[in-house]
Amino acid sequence: MAAQNNMELLLWDAWGLMEEKLTESDMPRLDKLALLTQGSDHAFAELQALYAQEPGLKVPQRVKSYRPVAAPSEVTLPG
């Protein structure tokens, strides 16, 4: 979802929902997001709106990096 919104990160970068303990009540929302990321171009506008508005989805200025060669750390993204 982030990459579809021009935020290409490393596979070990995490933020927002990835850093939270998810519950069963989060699953319908995540299922919807999964469907939208697989959808055709007509779903892209809805995907962009959710990315910008839903808490925990948009990539913040600082993310947690879990790279395999070092201890977890916070990384400030350029821009």
Jmol script that loads the backbone (N, CA, C; Angstrom):
load data "model"
ATOM      1  N   MET A   1       0.826  -1.185   0.000  1.00  0.00           N
ATOM      2  CA  MET A   1       0.000   0.000   0.000  1.00  0.00           C
ATOM      3  C   MET A   1       0.874   1.254   0.000  1.00  0.00           C
ATOM      4  N   ALA A   2       1.923   1.240   0.801  1.00  0.00           N
ATOM      5  CA  ALA A   2       2.823   2.386   0.841  1.00  0.00           C
ATOM      6  C   ALA A   2       3.488   2.577  -0.525  1.00  0.00           C
ATOM      7  N   ALA A   3       3.959   1.489  -1.118  1.00  0.00           N
ATOM      8  CA  ALA A   3       4.613   1.575  -2.423  1.00  0.00           C
ATOM      9  C   ALA A   3       3.648   2.096  -3.492  1.00  0.00           C
ATOM     10  N   GLN A   4       2.381   1.723  -3.389  1.00  0.00           N
ATOM     11  CA  GLN A   4       1.394   2.219  -4.348  1.00  0.00           C
ATOM     12  C   GLN A   4       1.136   3.709  -4.157  1.00  0.00           C
ATOM     13  N   ASN A   5       1.598   4.252  -3.046  1.00  0.00           N
ATOM     14  CA  ASN A   5       1.483   5.689  -2.779  1.00  0.00           C
ATOM     15  C   ASN A   5       2.855   6.363  -2.791  1.00  0.00           C
ATOM     16  N   ASN A   6       3.761   5.792  -3.580  1.00  0.00           N
ATOM     17  CA  ASN A   6       5.102   6.340  -3.823  1.00  0.00           C
ATOM     18  C   ASN A   6       5.984   6.412  -2.580  1.00  0.00           C
ATOM     19  N   MET A   7       5.811   5.486  -1.647  1.00  0.00           N
ATOM     20  CA  MET A   7       6.678   5.371  -0.477  1.00  0.00           C
ATOM     21  C   MET A   7       7.296   3.981  -0.490  1.00  0.00           C
ATOM     22  N   GLU A   8       8.437   3.860  -1.145  1.00  0.00           N
ATOM     23  CA  GLU A   8       9.095   2.561  -1.259  1.00  0.00           C
ATOM     24  C   GLU A   8      10.097   2.420  -0.117  1.00  0.00           C
ATOM     25  N   LEU A   9       9.812   1.480   0.766  1.00  0.00           N
ATOM     26  CA  LEU A   9      10.636   1.261   1.946  1.00  0.00           C
ATOM     27  C   LEU A   9      11.299  -0.102   1.883  1.00  0.00           C
ATOM     28  N   LEU A  10      12.144  -0.372   2.847  1.00  0.00           N
ATOM     29  CA  LEU A  10      12.796  -1.667   2.921  1.00  0.00           C
ATOM     30  C   LEU A  10      11.881  -2.670   3.618  1.00  0.00           C
ATOM     31  N   LEU A  11      12.075  -3.935   3.334  1.00  0.00           N
ATOM     32  CA  LEU A  11      11.173  -4.947   3.875  1.00  0.00           C
ATOM     33  C   LEU A  11      11.228  -5.034   5.390  1.00  0.00           C
ATOM     34  N   TRP A  12      12.253  -4.528   6.022  1.00  0.00           N
ATOM     35  CA  TRP A  12      12.340  -4.589   7.486  1.00  0.00           C
ATOM     36  C   TRP A  12      11.933  -3.283   8.165  1.00  0.00           C
ATOM     37  N   ASP A  13      11.408  -2.317   7.430  1.00  0.00           N
ATOM     38  CA  ASP A  13      10.899  -1.081   8.015  1.00  0.00           C
ATOM     39  C   ASP A  13       9.455  -1.281   8.471  1.00  0.00           C
ATOM     40  N   ALA A  14       9.122  -0.723   9.625  1.00  0.00           N
ATOM     41  CA  ALA A  14       7.774  -0.890  10.176  1.00  0.00           C
ATOM     42  C   ALA A  14       7.290   0.430  10.772  1.00  0.00           C
ATOM     43  N   TRP A  15       5.959   0.615  10.764  1.00  0.00           N
ATOM     44  CA  TRP A  15       5.336   1.806  11.324  1.00  0.00           C
ATOM     45  C   TRP A  15       3.863   1.501  11.539  1.00  0.00           C
ATOM     46  N   GLY A  16       3.194   2.377  12.236  1.00  0.00           N
ATOM     47  CA  GLY A  16       1.743   2.326  12.371  1.00  0.00           C
ATOM     48  C   GLY A  16       1.207   0.980  12.784  1.00  0.00           C
ATOM     49  N   LEU A  17       0.273   0.453  11.985  1.00  0.00           N
ATOM     50  CA  LEU A  17      -0.386  -0.815  12.309  1.00  0.00           C
ATOM     51  C   LEU A  17       0.598  -1.969  12.464  1.00  0.00           C
ATOM     52  N   MET A  18       1.713  -1.903  11.779  1.00  0.00           N
ATOM     53  CA  MET A  18       2.693  -2.987  11.889  1.00  0.00           C
ATOM     54  C   MET A  18       3.308  -3.054  13.278  1.00  0.00           C
ATOM     55  N   GLU A  19       3.236  -1.967  14.004  1.00  0.00           N
ATOM     56  CA  GLU A  19       3.828  -1.902  15.340  1.00  0.00           C
ATOM     57  C   GLU A  19       2.795  -2.097  16.451  1.00  0.00           C
ATOM     58  N   GLU A  20       1.555  -2.309  16.092  1.00  0.00           N
ATOM     59  CA  GLU A  20       0.481  -2.446  17.076  1.00  0.00           C
ATOM     60  C   GLU A  20       0.055  -3.902  17.224  1.00  0.00           C
ATOM     61  N   LYS A  21      -0.485  -4.213  18.375  1.00  0.00           N
ATOM     62  CA  LYS A  21      -1.080  -5.540  18.583  1.00  0.00           C
ATOM     63  C   LYS A  21      -2.472  -5.512  17.954  1.00  0.00           C
ATOM     64  N   LEU A  22      -2.658  -6.321  16.940  1.00  0.00           N
ATOM     65  CA  LEU A  22      -3.931  -6.349  16.230  1.00  0.00           C
ATOM     66  C   LEU A  22      -4.908  -7.290  16.923  1.00  0.00           C
ATOM     67  N   THR A  23      -6.182  -6.989  16.758  1.00  0.00           N
ATOM     68  CA  THR A  23      -7.236  -7.813  17.329  1.00  0.00           C
ATOM     69  C   THR A  23      -8.150  -8.303  16.204  1.00  0.00           C
ATOM     70  N   GLU A  24      -9.081  -9.154  16.542  1.00  0.00           N
ATOM     71  CA  GLU A  24     -10.044  -9.656  15.560  1.00  0.00           C
ATOM     72  C   GLU A  24     -10.832  -8.515  14.926  1.00  0.00           C
ATOM     73  N   SER A  25     -11.078  -7.454  15.674  1.00  0.00           N
ATOM     74  CA  SER A  25     -11.855  -6.335  15.132  1.00  0.00           C
ATOM     75  C   SER A  25     -11.083  -5.566  14.056  1.00  0.00           C
ATOM     76  N   ASP A  26      -9.763  -5.748  13.976  1.00  0.00           N
ATOM     77  CA  ASP A  26      -8.960  -5.107  12.931  1.00  0.00           C
ATOM     78  C   ASP A  26      -9.023  -5.860  11.604  1.00  0.00           C
ATOM     79  N   MET A  27      -9.411  -7.124  11.641  1.00  0.00           N
ATOM     80  CA  MET A  27      -9.342  -7.969  10.453  1.00  0.00           C
ATOM     81  C   MET A  27     -10.220  -7.511   9.288  1.00  0.00           C
ATOM     82  N   PRO A  28     -11.466  -7.102   9.492  1.00  0.00           N
ATOM     83  CA  PRO A  28     -12.256  -6.634   8.342  1.00  0.00           C
ATOM     84  C   PRO A  28     -11.601  -5.432   7.639  1.00  0.00           C
ATOM     85  N   ARG A  29     -11.047  -4.522   8.414  1.00  0.00           N
ATOM     86  CA  ARG A  29     -10.356  -3.360   7.835  1.00  0.00           C
ATOM     87  C   ARG A  29      -9.144  -3.802   7.021  1.00  0.00           C
ATOM     88  N   LEU A  30      -8.361  -4.730   7.548  1.00  0.00           N
ATOM     89  CA  LEU A  30      -7.188  -5.215   6.825  1.00  0.00           C
ATOM     90  C   LEU A  30      -7.579  -6.018   5.590  1.00  0.00           C
ATOM     91  N   ASP A  31      -8.658  -6.774   5.682  1.00  0.00           N
ATOM     92  CA  ASP A  31      -9.153  -7.509   4.511  1.00  0.00           C
ATOM     93  C   ASP A  31      -9.550  -6.542   3.395  1.00  0.00           C
ATOM     94  N   LYS A  32     -10.213  -5.452   3.772  1.00  0.00           N
ATOM     95  CA  LYS A  32     -10.615  -4.452   2.785  1.00  0.00           C
ATOM     96  C   LYS A  32      -9.390  -3.827   2.124  1.00  0.00           C
ATOM     97  N   LEU A  33      -8.388  -3.490   2.923  1.00  0.00           N
ATOM     98  CA  LEU A  33      -7.160  -2.912   2.375  1.00  0.00           C
ATOM     99  C   LEU A  33      -6.464  -3.888   1.428  1.00  0.00           C
ATOM    100  N   ALA A  34      -6.440  -5.153   1.805  1.00  0.00           N
ATOM    101  CA  ALA A  34      -5.826  -6.169   0.942  1.00  0.00           C
ATOM    102  C   ALA A  34      -6.540  -6.255  -0.399  1.00  0.00           C
ATOM    103  N   LEU A  35      -7.856  -6.221  -0.374  1.00  0.00           N
ATOM    104  CA  LEU A  35      -8.616  -6.260  -1.627  1.00  0.00           C
ATOM    105  C   LEU A  35      -8.346  -5.036  -2.494  1.00  0.00           C
ATOM    106  N   LEU A  36      -8.261  -3.879  -1.856  1.00  0.00           N
ATOM    107  CA  LEU A  36      -8.016  -2.653  -2.616  1.00  0.00           C
ATOM    108  C   LEU A  36      -6.625  -2.651  -3.259  1.00  0.00           C
ATOM    109  N   THR A  37      -5.625  -3.195  -2.569  1.00  0.00           N
ATOM    110  CA  THR A  37      -4.280  -3.218  -3.151  1.00  0.00           C
ATOM    111  C   THR A  37      -4.200  -4.169  -4.333  1.00  0.00           C
ATOM    112  N   GLN A  38      -5.120  -5.120  -4.409  1.00  0.00           N
ATOM    113  CA  GLN A  38      -5.149  -6.072  -5.519  1.00  0.00           C
ATOM    114  C   GLN A  38      -6.127  -5.649  -6.615  1.00  0.00           C
ATOM    115  N   GLY A  39      -6.852  -4.574  -6.351  1.00  0.00           N
ATOM    116  CA  GLY A  39      -7.911  -4.139  -7.266  1.00  0.00           C
ATOM    117  C   GLY A  39      -7.389  -3.472  -8.523  1.00  0.00           C
ATOM    118  N   SER A  40      -8.314  -3.169  -9.368  1.00  0.00           N
ATOM    119  CA  SER A  40      -7.971  -2.499 -10.624  1.00  0.00           C
ATOM    120  C   SER A  40      -7.790  -1.003 -10.370  1.00  0.00           C
ATOM    121  N   ASP A  41      -7.558  -0.276 -11.420  1.00  0.00           N
ATOM    122  CA  ASP A  41      -7.308   1.160 -11.301  1.00  0.00           C
ATOM    123  C   ASP A  41      -8.472   1.913 -10.667  1.00  0.00           C
ATOM    124  N   HIS A  42      -9.691   1.424 -10.810  1.00  0.00           N
ATOM    125  CA  HIS A  42     -10.830   2.147 -10.237  1.00  0.00           C
ATOM    126  C   HIS A  42     -10.797   2.138  -8.706  1.00  0.00           C
ATOM    127  N   ALA A  43     -10.084   1.193  -8.089  1.00  0.00           N
ATOM    128  CA  ALA A  43      -9.968   1.131  -6.626  1.00  0.00           C
ATOM    129  C   ALA A  43      -8.852   2.027  -6.101  1.00  0.00           C
ATOM    130  N   PHE A  44      -8.017   2.542  -6.990  1.00  0.00           N
ATOM    131  CA  PHE A  44      -6.841   3.299  -6.554  1.00  0.00           C
ATOM    132  C   PHE A  44      -7.203   4.584  -5.814  1.00  0.00           C
ATOM    133  N   ALA A  45      -8.221   5.287  -6.245  1.00  0.00           N
ATOM    134  CA  ALA A  45      -8.615   6.536  -5.576  1.00  0.00           C
ATOM    135  C   ALA A  45      -9.052   6.249  -4.136  1.00  0.00           C
ATOM    136  N   GLU A  46      -9.799   5.174  -3.941  1.00  0.00           N
ATOM    137  CA  GLU A  46     -10.217   4.805  -2.591  1.00  0.00           C
ATOM    138  C   GLU A  46      -9.012   4.391  -1.745  1.00  0.00           C
ATOM    139  N   LEU A  47      -8.083   3.667  -2.342  1.00  0.00           N
ATOM    140  CA  LEU A  47      -6.872   3.261  -1.648  1.00  0.00           C
ATOM    141  C   LEU A  47      -6.065   4.473  -1.197  1.00  0.00           C
ATOM    142  N   GLN A  48      -5.907   5.448  -2.084  1.00  0.00           N
ATOM    143  CA  GLN A  48      -5.175   6.667  -1.733  1.00  0.00           C
ATOM    144  C   GLN A  48      -5.865   7.418  -0.600  1.00  0.00           C
ATOM    145  N   ALA A  49      -7.170   7.502  -0.634  1.00  0.00           N
ATOM    146  CA  ALA A  49      -7.905   8.213   0.416  1.00  0.00           C
ATOM    147  C   ALA A  49      -7.735   7.526   1.765  1.00  0.00           C
ATOM    148  N   LEU A  50      -7.828   6.206   1.791  1.00  0.00           N
ATOM    149  CA  LEU A  50      -7.643   5.475   3.040  1.00  0.00           C
ATOM    150  C   LEU A  50      -6.221   5.637   3.560  1.00  0.00           C
ATOM    151  N   TYR A  51      -5.250   5.567   2.671  1.00  0.00           N
ATOM    152  CA  TYR A  51      -3.846   5.727   3.054  1.00  0.00           C
ATOM    153  C   TYR A  51      -3.620   7.079   3.724  1.00  0.00           C
ATOM    154  N   ALA A  52      -4.227   8.116   3.197  1.00  0.00           N
ATOM    155  CA  ALA A  52      -4.035   9.467   3.729  1.00  0.00           C
ATOM    156  C   ALA A  52      -4.812   9.712   5.022  1.00  0.00           C
ATOM    157  N   GLN A  53      -5.958   9.043   5.193  1.00  0.00           N
ATOM    158  CA  GLN A  53      -6.861   9.379   6.293  1.00  0.00           C
ATOM    159  C   GLN A  53      -6.880   8.396   7.449  1.00  0.00           C
ATOM    160  N   GLU A  54      -6.665   7.123   7.187  1.00  0.00           N
ATOM    161  CA  GLU A  54      -6.780   6.105   8.241  1.00  0.00           C
ATOM    162  C   GLU A  54      -5.545   6.099   9.139  1.00  0.00           C
ATOM    163  N   PRO A  55      -5.741   6.144  10.436  1.00  0.00           N
ATOM    164  CA  PRO A  55      -4.593   6.092  11.349  1.00  0.00           C
ATOM    165  C   PRO A  55      -3.789   4.807  11.176  1.00  0.00           C
ATOM    166  N   GLY A  56      -2.480   4.939  11.226  1.00  0.00           N
ATOM    167  CA  GLY A  56      -1.600   3.779  11.170  1.00  0.00           C
ATOM    168  C   GLY A  56      -1.231   3.288   9.790  1.00  0.00           C
ATOM    169  N   LEU A  57      -1.725   3.934   8.746  1.00  0.00           N
ATOM    170  CA  LEU A  57      -1.422   3.468   7.389  1.00  0.00           C
ATOM    171  C   LEU A  57      -0.338   4.295   6.703  1.00  0.00           C
ATOM    172  N   LYS A  58      -0.446   5.596   6.770  1.00  0.00           N
ATOM    173  CA  LYS A  58       0.497   6.470   6.081  1.00  0.00           C
ATOM    174  C   LYS A  58       1.880   6.381   6.729  1.00  0.00           C
ATOM    175  N   VAL A  59       2.902   6.344   5.901  1.00  0.00           N
ATOM    176  CA  VAL A  59       4.274   6.260   6.404  1.00  0.00           C
ATOM    177  C   VAL A  59       4.654   7.594   7.050  1.00  0.00           C
ATOM    178  N   PRO A  60       5.059   7.565   8.319  1.00  0.00           N
ATOM    179  CA  PRO A  60       5.474   8.799   8.991  1.00  0.00           C
ATOM    180  C   PRO A  60       6.909   9.176   8.626  1.00  0.00           C
ATOM    181  N   GLN A  61       7.374  10.281   9.132  1.00  0.00           N
ATOM    182  CA  GLN A  61       8.741  10.744   8.879  1.00  0.00           C
ATOM    183  C   GLN A  61       9.774   9.793   9.502  1.00  0.00           C
ATOM    184  N   ARG A  62       9.403   9.151  10.613  1.00  0.00           N
ATOM    185  CA  ARG A  62      10.305   8.212  11.287  1.00  0.00           C
ATOM    186  C   ARG A  62       9.661   6.828  11.338  1.00  0.00           C
ATOM    187  N   VAL A  63      10.443   5.823  10.953  1.00  0.00           N
ATOM    188  CA  VAL A  63       9.983   4.437  11.002  1.00  0.00           C
ATOM    189  C   VAL A  63      10.955   3.621  11.841  1.00  0.00           C
ATOM    190  N   LYS A  64      10.506   2.462  12.282  1.00  0.00           N
ATOM    191  CA  LYS A  64      11.369   1.544  13.021  1.00  0.00           C
ATOM    192  C   LYS A  64      12.001   0.585  12.016  1.00  0.00           C
ATOM    193  N   SER A  65      13.301   0.435  12.104  1.00  0.00           N
ATOM    194  CA  SER A  65      14.025  -0.456  11.194  1.00  0.00           C
ATOM    195  C   SER A  65      14.470  -1.698  11.948  1.00  0.00           C
ATOM    196  N   TYR A  66      14.074  -2.863  11.450  1.00  0.00           N
ATOM    197  CA  TYR A  66      14.444  -4.146  12.032  1.00  0.00           C
ATOM    198  C   TYR A  66      15.425  -4.864  11.105  1.00  0.00           C
ATOM    199  N   ARG A  67      16.416  -4.145  10.607  1.00  0.00           N
ATOM    200  CA  ARG A  67      17.369  -4.739   9.660  1.00  0.00           C
ATOM    201  C   ARG A  67      18.107  -5.898  10.317  1.00  0.00           C
ATOM    202  N   PRO A  68      18.466  -6.892   9.536  1.00  0.00           N
ATOM    203  CA  PRO A  68      19.014  -8.127  10.095  1.00  0.00           C
ATOM    204  C   PRO A  68      20.437  -8.017  10.653  1.00  0.00           C
ATOM    205  N   VAL A  69      21.164  -6.963  10.352  1.00  0.00           N
ATOM    206  CA  VAL A  69      22.561  -6.863  10.782  1.00  0.00           C
ATOM    207  C   VAL A  69      22.785  -5.925  11.958  1.00  0.00           C
ATOM    208  N   ALA A  70      21.718  -5.408  12.544  1.00  0.00           N
ATOM    209  CA  ALA A  70      21.863  -4.467  13.660  1.00  0.00           C
ATOM    210  C   ALA A  70      20.628  -4.521  14.546  1.00  0.00           C
ATOM    211  N   ALA A  71      20.766  -3.934  15.713  1.00  0.00           N
ATOM    212  CA  ALA A  71      19.630  -3.859  16.623  1.00  0.00           C
ATOM    213  C   ALA A  71      18.554  -2.950  16.041  1.00  0.00           C
ATOM    214  N   PRO A  72      17.280  -3.149  16.404  1.00  0.00           N
ATOM    215  CA  PRO A  72      16.226  -2.262  15.927  1.00  0.00           C
ATOM    216  C   PRO A  72      16.541  -0.802  16.268  1.00  0.00           C
ATOM    217  N   SER A  73      16.199   0.074  15.341  1.00  0.00           N
ATOM    218  CA  SER A  73      16.449   1.499  15.557  1.00  0.00           C
ATOM    219  C   SER A  73      15.425   2.312  14.793  1.00  0.00           C
ATOM    220  N   GLU A  74      15.293   3.587  15.184  1.00  0.00           N
ATOM    221  CA  GLU A  74      14.411   4.510  14.473  1.00  0.00           C
ATOM    222  C   GLU A  74      15.212   5.164  13.350  1.00  0.00           C
ATOM    223  N   VAL A  75      14.562   5.296  12.204  1.00  0.00           N
ATOM    224  CA  VAL A  75      15.193   5.873  11.020  1.00  0.00           C
ATOM    225  C   VAL A  75      14.348   7.037  10.534  1.00  0.00           C
ATOM    226  N   THR A  76      15.001   8.168  10.265  1.00  0.00           N
ATOM    227  CA  THR A  76      14.299   9.316   9.690  1.00  0.00           C
ATOM    228  C   THR A  76      14.392   9.216   8.180  1.00  0.00           C
ATOM    229  N   LEU A  77      13.244   9.269   7.543  1.00  0.00           N
ATOM    230  CA  LEU A  77      13.201   9.166   6.085  1.00  0.00           C
ATOM    231  C   LEU A  77      13.489  10.519   5.440  1.00  0.00           C
ATOM    232  N   PRO A  78      14.106  10.520   4.268  1.00  0.00           N
ATOM    233  CA  PRO A  78      14.362  11.788   3.580  1.00  0.00           C
ATOM    234  C   PRO A  78      13.067  12.442   3.113  1.00  0.00           C
ATOM    235  N   GLY A  79      13.143  13.729   2.979  1.00  0.00           N
ATOM    236  CA  GLY A  79      11.994  14.447   2.425  1.00  0.00           C
ATOM    237  C   GLY A  79      11.225  15.127   3.422  1.00  0.00           C
TER     238      GLY A  79
END
end "model"
wireframe off; spacefill off
backbone 0.3
color backbone group
